[in-house]
């Protein structure tokens, strides 16, 4: 009898609904649960810190294993192509594109003078963005006196100035496309169509010469609504005929109509 009671009690415990704490623990440990929920809310705040730490470690490894041989500066750096620089650094296409993007951002952060050419830029600003590029891409330190970075930066700087000139010139293809895009978006542009004149009836500044008031007065006199009002006044005059008592009919008196 006691064995049956214990068996019945164990069955009831198995079919009893689980508490929330047990259900939460089971859900958290389930392999189907997203990793973010299993790790908890604290892991979300540490994701950014962990990513920065990994990036710093990766930069140290690249700097440690980067080639140390110096790439001599050629006599005429302007004749060196971008593909040759990529080959000198041993970069893949994605790594090379990352370097060029980094140089563009560094130039923008250094706030170089867009009105001056590349050779007329401040040496301190140029040195500042070169240090930033070398910290992010240690392989570029192989260039003697950073001539490779300067070569890429000079081309990027010149291309950006050419792009701005083309955008501002409506005679170029880029300028025409920019103007069309601004017109479709309703944006402001120097080449805009004249604004339409204000609607009739709105107050405007007086112009020298003949006044336009009589013209507006004539339009009011011949307005269809005024004609209807005059017809109604005439009908009222025909009905309200006055007799002076001598058998003579007096002419109808027209009512004075007040016009606004």
C-alpha angles and dihedrals in degrees: 000000000000091000091054091050092052091048091050091049093051091050091052091052092051093051094042113110112258121244122252093252092056092045091050091049091050092048092049092051095044113112090223092061114100114261092239092058093047092050093049133229093293091068091063092061091048096050094084093047092049092049092052091049092052092048090051091050091048091051090051092051092050091048091048096050097035116121113263099203113116120238106221120227112252122227094251112028094180090072093057110104125221092242089057091053090050090052092048091055094042091229127162118231094262092047091048092051089050090054093051092048090049091052092050092052091046091052091051091048091050090055098222118194108265092196092062129066123248097266092053095058123118111270092218093056091047092050090049095057091041089059090051092051093047091051092054096039109032092181090072090069088079090076111098108245088351091283092152093055090048091050092053092043093050092054093045091048092050093047092052092051091049091050092053091050092049093049092052094047113078090195091071126076093244091048093051092049091049091050092049091049092050092049092050091049092045093238127153120270137168090239099061130148115249114273115253119258117260118266120271114271097035117118115256136173113280117255125214116259132036116005120242093215096096090054092054089046092055090050090054093048093054095042115130093233091056091050090055091050091051091051090052090050091052092051090051090051092054092052098044098060114161127216119205092206096253094089093260120122113226119219113262117266113234117222118238109245117211114218122203 
